[in-house]
Structure formats: C-alpha cells, structure tokens
Amino acid sequence: MPIASAKQMLQKATDGAYAVGAFNVTSFVQMLAVAEAADQARAPVIIQTSVTPAKFYGPEVIAAACRSLAERVTVPVCLHLDHCTDLDFCKRCADAGYTNIMIDGSGFEFDENVRVTREIVEYCHSRGDISVEGELGTVTGVEDEIVVSEDSSALCPVDKAVEFVERTGVDLFAPAIGTAHGVYATPTPNIDYDRLGLIVELVHGMEQKTPVVIHGGTGLGNEVVRRLIELGGAKFNVSTDLKHLLLDTTAQYLEANRTEYNPGKLDKAVKNAHLERVTDWMELLGSAGKA
C-alpha cells in the first residue's frame, strides 16, 4: 500500500476506542520488523523517526525505504517525523515523503507555538495528504536531543487546548498530561487523567474530532496504557523501549556469539526480538486486527 497519512487512521482509532502504535526506529532492521509485525497482526502502524536519525540517513533515504516496505504489506503505514523544532527540516521531510510531521513548538510561548505550528500545517496541507501533529505543554525527559526537566515542564492548559487546535489547524494534538520520555521509576507515574479527559472532551466536541496523542509510552503499566486509551488516546508513542531492545539484543547476541562474525544472524536476532515486542504492543493498544 502507499504510505498513508496519520489523520484518517487515527480518526478511525478514535471512533473505535483503540490506539495506533507509533514506533520510533533508528535502523532499517527495526523498520522492517515494525512493518512485518503490523502486517502479521493486521494492524495500522506509524513508523516514526526522531530528527537525529532522519538527518544521519537523510529523510529522502528513510522515506524511500519506508515507501518500499509499505508497498510490501497490506496494512496502512504512516511515516512520522517526531519532535522536530526546525521548521526548514520539517518542510524537507514533508517534501521527501514523510506523511506526518510533528512540529514541536512546545518550548515557545503560546502565540509563537501557534505561529510556527500553523506555518507547518499550511505547508504540509498545501503539498497533499500530509498530516501535522502539534504539542501544547511540555513532556519531561529526553527525546532525541530535546531535554526537558521536571522543573521546567508545564502541563497542557485545558482552557487553551481548543484555541490551539483551532488557530493552528493541526490534524493531531499532543497535550502534556504528565507522561515522560525515557524510563519511569514507577509503572504508575503521576499522570493527570482528569486533565486528559477534559481535553479529549473539548477537542472531540469540535466540528471535526481531533485525535489525541500520548507521548512517553515506554515503561507504563498495562492498566495505565489501557486507561489512557479509554480516555481518548489514539496515537501511542513507543521510543525508548525499542532503543533499549535494539542495544540489549545486540549485546546479548555478541556476548553469546563473540567469535562468529555473521552480521546476518545478528540482524535476524534483532528483527525477531522486535517482531515479538511490537506485536505485544499492538495487542495491548487494541490495534491488532483493525487494518
């Protein structure tokens, strides 16, 4: 299938009360595993990259690889750029073939966040079926090269949520609700569920429902994940989990096979580990069987 934008698949997820996994990859082996897991599970999927790997490989190369994989499977696949603060690079990725762009203006004052987000929305929409994600409030922790401490974090102001969506025209809305990038110290972190519920009610009450995004999925307990989906989370970001899995699987394989110089077997071990993990996530998110 052609690479799809996120908007339609997440509107379907919103109506169906499940979430689509957005899996952050840094290698082609991971990308391959995510696409195959989605195909086997009959699940719509979002393959996403942070800015650093997108710049390392080049967005044109990543988009070409994802396009080729998407054509091999029979489920919707979206290619998403995550947490980009560089407007020019957002535009380059959109031109290269990314079908969902997150412009992260959350570090700006409200009006400036609206301005830069609106600029990317207008650019992407003028170039076809490219959806845009915007964030209000800041998510703590480390994502790619963006570091946000708890002291400088700010949850999404409920009274500004509708105004932000209306003024920017974003297709997807990521409100900060207390989740964090990285690994949680507890499976039950201090998440403001009431705030999420109010925001979802407001943005779903608009003329067109705007799907809501949950950042910081790694390390949350299963019941927490299910509750966030029940409250309206339609896109669920998984990044740190796959980074750890990639490095841990590689280290374990090398330790067990130190004298065997066979990269193909290492790639297969990494791929199989990701197939299993991503499939587990799709079952938890409720997206399996929804394509």
Order of alpha helices (4+ residues) and beta strands (2+ residues): alpha-beta-alpha-beta-alpha-alpha-beta-alpha-beta-alpha-beta-beta-beta-alpha-beta-alpha-beta-alpha-beta-alpha-alpha
